[in-house]
């Protein structure tokens, strides 16, 4: 009898992990496609002029700040919609989606208005040279001003994930990529330059928004997306959960700006090596983020079903199930560090810095995954304040404070900065894991 129970529990664990990864796999592919979209814009910009690449970079720097506000709506939409969906309260599912779209549209229009009204001030505040701003301005006007389409794309994708559909956002991102590349080629041949690249990006996002909206309408016969009376409580629920999540992203983005300035002060060589290292390391975030977002949805649905044990086991199973990926990325970063560095540069000093930094990152991969999974588990449960506080401590206290000491006072340079990054994800991971184990998230109200 005992053996039968153990076999049953083991089968349930395997099914749980299978369910997590069946949701996570499309998100991973979607994230990879998003990275490809940015890479293609950079590629075509490089065919025009090197400063065009920098111009796109400046616009993306600005957009990352506004995305923090869109994240507030999308995370709130995921948590609230998933909870209602799990409880089969389809009337509330409809209302939460409609209210989320209204808020997403409002956030996007307001952000676009700010970008249009203060374009010169914002671009010059980036610190870019005038020659770079000349290239950034047309791309910025084509991408940042109509950013309402990006806001709606993020919110619609989050709503679909909340009702356990992660495949549609993946397919739509793939279609968007193809459309973007075709428009890039068309507009460049038409002589529209970097403005054409920006228009291609925005038009491809418009296509995504239309397809995502139509798919959401036919996803489930119980989801009607009909016009409903504005409800103060529904808006409040989404914002109560979403604002701390948005603030967490804003804290991180602003911290990264200052963090980047500190590295830039070390010299151009260190800054180039840092960016190459960051680009390589970002690939480990594809599976980590995918698994995290799947956990966010499943925890919310489980709590909607009043199954707290299932919600707890989902987060634990996700981390156990990703151990192999952590080891794989750690091993690749450590063993192949010199070869990976040589893919990006032929300068020996930069290659050496990149290789050393990658080997530091390799040691902390388990905590990179832990941060992503536990942050999303807490957000799915509606406990979004604690991840915000943890990020504040990690980014501003450890990554910048300890990073400065190790880099400057202990003369470790760029490697010291990456050790501080490792300490940051370690401390944040342990704090978030401790919070999840205590179970206070079970009492979080929508």
Secondary structure by P-SEA (a helix, b strand, c coil): caaaaaaaaaaaaaaaaaaaaaaaaaaaaaaaaaaaaaaaaaaaaaaccaaaaaaaaaaaaaaaaaaaaaaaaaaaaaaaaaaaaaacaaaaaaaaaaaaaaaaaaaaaaaaaaaaacaaaaaaaacccaaaaaaaaaaaaaccccaaaaaaaaaaaaaaaaaccaaaaaaaaaaaaaaaaaaaaaaaaacccaaaaaaaaaaaaaaaaaaaaaaaaacccccccccccccaaaaaaaaaccaaaaaaaaaaaaaaaaaaaaaaaacaaaaaaaaaaaaaacccaaaaaaaaaaaaaaaaaaaaaccaaaaaaaaaaaaaaaaaaaaaaaaaaacaaaaaaaaccccaaaaaaaaaaaaaaaacaaaaaaaaaaaaaaaaacccaaaaaaaaaaacccccaaaaaaaccccccaaaaaaaaaaaaaaaaaaaaaaaaacccccccc
